[in-house]
């Protein structure tokens, strides 16, 4: 169920708009009315809210993450529930995900890649110190503010299985492109599992590629377990040897061969930033160290001893050399010595170094704001080369000028080194005029807004002056300038208000609680039946004659059914029934397609609209206005909007769409039916 703008949550947070959705939750922008600030509220989806263990984990892990307070971690402010809604209140970030930036701007320069990675690791360091393992580090879970600050989010929040998440058993979950071999095997996750994922993100930032790709997520998991990581330099020849070594070490298959902590990986990245062509020669940072075994050492000693003995044997036979042979050996030795001296002298004159014996480094010039031609001339004065490695949209610099260089002007390089630069390009103009849709039919208004490249939300209000289905108001107003993808909020008329009561949800309540709930809505209890239930406790309501959220007449009595608990079954009958089921049950085959991403296509489907009994008996009306909307995680869409003669009911309509959600059927402005619907 989507929350409408203006909904008050927890008597404190006012919903403004939906800003995202995932497998387990929907995220809204909201205003904290007490502290007068914007927040992001993650609300657990309805189907998961009935799972008590899931909700308990959702709240418990969120509270543990709330203890983290760090610049590079999205803050968690509050955890709570409002009726059937379970939610987490978080810091609101104005920016984009790292995944979006990679898609638009990668491959990044080496300096930008290292700076981003250090920020991620700094946030992880804070979490690891408090024994919190993220287990799902990926660019989608990293926000980048407009000031370039990276913030890690979704710490330890339980994930449900979806098309981008794989679970091999209860302890292995995470996004398959980024998780570690031990997660793929379903084993325990540790700090080094997060560092492995950071290594994959480093690989993607510097190459704009993922190391392992396949149409099958299980295949990708197997590649993480078995296949060697391709060298990043295959995709980006400009990567330094130091950074490549960090990536290779972080993504080692063996946990013991990776970096031991976020601190050690940060240290290695800082070294790579200042010494790009020098790999650390310390056992803590080498990706692999080969140690000779005792047998190999003994073997080497024996070989040396053998050569020595052979030499001694030759000396023992010197006495048999003739005098002529001795003189030949002396002359030959003198000749070889003279040749070696000549070669040394020539090498000295041809390759003589400066007086201090080292090649002097030059200070890197500042190329920011220069064209590529100007930069080439300036760099050439210090015997440097300039190479363009990318371009980025910006409104703060002239097109074709340099906005980023690596290394920066505070560094030094030896002659003939290359300076990598990124050039500015003018952003595409995405501004559009908002169409004026006030007084238009709802469906027509939606079409005009979508044709303009904008999105919309809908709020419905009763009105004694505006015809049902017409737009009462919009925000922002018509002819305002927005960017493509921005949201226009519509207020649509429900017509004049009618006095009906919205049916409350009685499921899961005791008889006493159900009776008092009905009384508070001005309704009364009808007949009570009792039925066996294998899933509900004794005395709990398991059925109500009028579904929740439908409009009903206040005089209607509500019938309910109450659980008697599991039906008693004799052991003999139970065994016979189980055996019969086993014998008749066809053998199932495992199909990898079961875990593949569903292919979503628009499918037409018929739906019969039933006329409410109250309206059917109203002889003063011969027609009714029918409005059918489809509500899903993607928002609300009008599927049918027309006036229908009463004698045409039940009225069949053809709906075309995709996904699953709820069909809401309005009769003369009132929402009567709310039915789950799947295309």
QUIVEN-V224750 format. One record per residue. N is the residue number from 1. D_CENTER is the distance of its C-alpha to the mean C-alpha in Angstrom with 2 decimals. Layout:
# QUIVEN-V224750
{{N	D_CENTER} {N	D_CENTER}}
This chain:
# QUIVEN-V224750
{{1	22.13} {2	21.00} {3	22.49} {4	24.84} {5	25.02} {6	27.62} {7	26.89} {8	27.75} {9	25.66} {10	27.33} {11	30.22} {12	28.26} {13	25.12} {14	25.64} {15	22.89} {16	22.61} {17	19.97} {18	16.77} {19	13.81} {20	10.91} {21	10.46} {22	8.61} {23	10.55} {24	12.40} {25	12.66} {26	13.32} {27	13.00} {28	16.19} {29	17.83} {30	21.06} {31	24.10} {32	25.42} {33	29.09} {34	30.44} {35	28.88} {36	28.61} {37	25.10} {38	21.87} {39	19.17} {40	15.88} {41	16.50} {42	14.16} {43	16.49} {44	16.45} {45	17.26} {46	20.97} {47	21.16} {48	19.53} {49	21.72} {50	24.76} {51	23.58} {52	25.25} {53	23.82} {54	20.20} {55	21.04} {56	22.87} {57	20.00} {58	17.63} {59	20.29} {60	21.46} {61	18.34} {62	17.43} {63	21.00} {64	20.77} {65	17.79} {66	19.89} {67	22.30} {68	20.12} {69	21.26} {70	20.15} {71	19.50} {72	16.29} {73	14.83} {74	13.92} {75	17.05} {76	17.57} {77	20.87} {78	21.83} {79	21.37} {80	23.56} {81	24.53} {82	26.54} {83	28.48} {84	26.08} {85	22.91} {86	20.96} {87	18.84} {88	17.39} {89	18.29} {90	16.24} {91	16.84} {92	16.30} {93	14.79} {94	16.28} {95	14.38} {96	11.29} {97	7.96} {98	8.97} {99	7.54} {100	9.96} {101	12.58} {102	12.58} {103	13.15} {104	15.90} {105	17.58} {106	17.13} {107	19.01} {108	19.36} {109	22.69} {110	23.19} {111	23.77} {112	20.57} {113	18.58} {114	20.48} {115	20.25} {116	16.44} {117	16.39} {118	19.10} {119	17.31} {120	14.31} {121	17.05} {122	19.13} {123	16.64} {124	16.32} {125	20.10} {126	20.56} {127	18.59} {128	20.35} {129	23.64} {130	23.18} {131	22.34} {132	18.72} {133	16.52} {134	12.75} {135	12.34} {136	8.59} {137	8.34} {138	5.99} {139	5.97} {140	2.68} {141	4.38} {142	7.47} {143	9.56} {144	12.69} {145	15.75} {146	18.56} {147	20.52} {148	18.21} {149	17.22} {150	13.91} {151	12.67} {152	10.50} {153	9.26} {154	8.87} {155	11.75} {156	13.32} {157	12.44} {158	13.52} {159	11.34} {160	13.26} {161	13.61} {162	12.12} {163	12.17} {164	9.14} {165	10.16} {166	13.66} {167	16.17} {168	19.39} {169	20.91} {170	20.32} {171	19.28} {172	16.90} {173	13.35} {174	9.96} {175	8.11} {176	11.38} {177	11.12} {178	10.64} {179	12.55} {180	16.20} {181	19.39} {182	20.35} {183	17.24} {184	18.03} {185	21.55} {186	20.68} {187	22.17} {188	21.74} {189	18.81} {190	20.07} {191	19.45} {192	19.81} {193	16.92} {194	14.59} {195	16.78} {196	16.46} {197	12.68} {198	13.65} {199	16.24} {200	14.02} {201	12.06} {202	15.66} {203	16.72} {204	14.22} {205	15.07} {206	18.77} {207	19.00} {208	16.31} {209	16.38} {210	14.70} {211	17.51} {212	17.37} {213	16.99} {214	18.45} {215	18.54} {216	18.60} {217	15.82} {218	18.71} {219	20.20} {220	17.22} {221	17.44} {222	21.15} {223	20.82} {224	18.96} {225	21.96} {226	24.78} {227	24.25} {228	24.81} {229	22.17} {230	23.50} {231	24.65} {232	22.57} {233	25.96} {234	26.23} {235	23.71} {236	24.63} {237	28.24} {238	28.09} {239	26.00} {240	28.28} {241	29.49} {242	28.42} {243	24.70} {244	24.76} {245	26.41} {246	23.72} {247	20.99} {248	23.36} {249	24.19} {250	20.70} {251	19.87} {252	23.23} {253	23.41} {254	25.55} {255	24.15} {256	27.54} {257	27.35} {258	24.12} {259	24.15} {260	25.39} {261	23.40} {262	21.08} {263	24.43} {264	25.82} {265	22.86} {266	23.06} {267	26.80} {268	26.41} {269	24.12} {270	26.66} {271	29.38} {272	27.68} {273	27.45} {274	31.16} {275	32.49} {276	30.46} {277	33.18} {278	33.98} {279	32.28} {280	32.77} {281	35.63} {282	34.86} {283	34.16} {284	31.20} {285	29.39} {286	30.83} {287	28.56} {288	31.60} {289	35.10} {290	37.93} {291	40.71} {292	44.15} {293	45.41} {294	48.91} {295	50.31} {296	49.09} {297	50.64} {298	53.91} {299	53.88} {300	53.62} {301	56.46} {302	58.63} {303	58.11} {304	59.10} {305	62.13} {306	63.17} {307	63.12} {308	65.20} {309	67.76} {310	68.08} {311	68.73} {312	71.38} {313	73.05} {314	73.32} {315	74.93} {316	77.42} {317	78.60} {318	79.06} {319	82.76} {320	83.14} {321	81.96} {322	84.79} {323	85.75} {324	84.73} {325	81.25} {326	80.87} {327	81.82} {328	79.42} {329	76.56} {330	77.55} {331	77.71} {332	74.38} {333	72.69} {334	74.12} {335	72.92} {336	69.33} {337	69.34} {338	70.59} {339	67.92} {340	65.12} {341	66.56} {342	66.64} {343	63.00} {344	61.97} {345	63.97} {346	62.45} {347	58.87} {348	59.73} {349	60.89} {350	58.11} {351	55.15} {352	56.50} {353	53.77} {354	54.21} {355	56.56} {356	53.94} {357	52.75} {358	49.05} {359	47.22} {360	46.38} {361	42.89} {362	42.68} {363	40.71} {364	37.83} {365	38.74} {366	36.60} {367	35.51} {368	33.30} {369	34.71} {370	36.73} {371	36.73} {372	36.15} {373	39.95} {374	40.78} {375	38.30} {376	39.97} {377	43.38} {378	42.38} {379	40.60} {380	43.51} {381	45.91} {382	44.25} {383	43.97} {384	40.18} {385	38.29} {386	35.55} {387	32.71} {388	30.24} {389	26.75} {390	24.80} {391	24.94} {392	22.92} {393	23.54} {394	25.23} {395	27.87} {396	29.36} {397	30.95} {398	33.34} {399	32.13} {400	32.99} {401	33.15} {402	31.26} {403	28.51} {404	27.23} {405	29.07} {406	28.61} {407	30.53} {408	31.41} {409	35.00} {410	35.31} {411	35.25} {412	37.99} {413	38.21} {414	41.04} {415	42.67} {416	41.23} {417	37.63} {418	34.98} {419	33.13} {420	29.83} {421	29.26} {422	26.87} {423	28.66} {424	28.08} {425	27.93} {426	28.50} {427	25.53} {428	26.00} {429	27.64} {430	25.32} {431	27.62} {432	29.11} {433	31.81} {434	30.97} {435	33.43} {436	35.87} {437	35.41} {438	37.45} {439	40.03} {440	38.42} {441	37.51} {442	33.96} {443	33.19} {444	34.75} {445	32.83} {446	29.46} {447	30.57} {448	31.71} {449	28.52} {450	26.34} {451	28.87} {452	28.40} {453	24.68} {454	23.82} {455	22.06} {456	23.96} {457	24.10} {458	27.28} {459	29.35} {460	32.68} {461	35.88} {462	39.47} {463	41.98} {464	45.76} {465	45.93} {466	43.07} {467	43.21} {468	40.65} {469	37.64} {470	38.28} {471	36.00} {472	37.43} {473	35.27} {474	32.22} {475	30.19} {476	30.33} {477	33.78} {478	34.79} {479	35.23} {480	32.71} {481	30.55} {482	26.75} {483	24.08} {484	22.76} {485	19.81} {486	21.23} {487	22.26} {488	25.89} {489	26.87} {490	29.76} {491	32.36} {492	34.17} {493	37.54} {494	38.18} {495	41.89} {496	44.34} {497	43.25} {498	44.79} {499	45.48} {500	43.51} {501	41.58} {502	37.96} {503	38.06} {504	36.30} {505	34.34} {506	36.75} {507	34.83} {508	34.77} {509	37.58} {510	41.04} {511	44.07} {512	45.06} {513	41.65} {514	41.45} {515	44.94} {516	44.24} {517	41.00} {518	42.96} {519	45.71} {520	43.38} {521	42.38} {522	46.06} {523	45.94} {524	47.95} {525	47.56} {526	49.26} {527	49.83} {528	48.16} {529	47.66} {530	46.69} {531	44.66} {532	43.47} {533	39.73} {534	38.02} {535	34.86} {536	36.29} {537	38.62} {538	42.24} {539	42.97} {540	39.51} {541	39.28} {542	37.76} {543	38.94} {544	39.94} {545	42.07} {546	40.15} {547	36.32} {548	34.41} {549	33.73} {550	36.64} {551	39.53} {552	42.83} {553	46.37} {554	47.28} {555	50.16} {556	48.02} {557	48.21} {558	45.13} {559	45.68} {560	43.48} {561	43.27} {562	42.95} {563	41.85} {564	44.62} {565	42.19} {566	42.13} {567	45.13} {568	47.57} {569	48.00} {570	50.63} {571	49.61} {572	51.70} {573	50.18} {574	46.66} {575	47.38} {576	49.07} {577	46.21} {578	43.58} {579	45.76} {580	46.25} {581	42.52} {582	41.95} {583	44.80} {584	43.69} {585	39.95} {586	39.02} {587	37.27} {588	33.57} {589	31.98} {590	28.48} {591	26.61} {592	23.45} {593	22.92} {594	22.15} {595	18.68} {596	18.09} {597	16.04} {598	18.43} {599	19.99} {600	20.18} {601	23.50} {602	25.70} {603	28.37} {604	31.54} {605	32.55} {606	35.66} {607	35.77} {608	39.03} {609	39.49} {610	41.97} {611	44.14} {612	44.23} {613	47.63} {614	48.35} {615	47.98} {616	49.94} {617	52.85} {618	52.86} {619	55.84} {620	55.48} {621	52.55} {622	52.66} {623	49.19} {624	45.77} {625	42.79} {626	39.75} {627	36.16} {628	33.32} {629	29.65} {630	26.50} {631	23.80} {632	20.25} {633	16.67} {634	17.14} {635	20.20} {636	23.95} {637	26.11} {638	29.92} {639	31.21} {640	34.94} {641	37.18} {642	40.93} {643	44.25} {644	45.55} {645	49.10} {646	49.32} {647	51.36} {648	48.51} {649	46.41} {650	44.65} {651	42.98} {652	40.75} {653	38.00} {654	35.69} {655	31.99} {656	29.54} {657	25.77} {658	22.78} {659	20.62} {660	21.89} {661	22.76} {662	26.07} {663	29.17} {664	31.07} {665	34.73} {666	36.77} {667	40.59} {668	42.36} {669	39.41} {670	38.79} {671	35.73} {672	37.57} {673	35.34} {674	31.67} {675	30.94} {676	27.79} {677	27.44} {678	25.62} {679	26.19}}
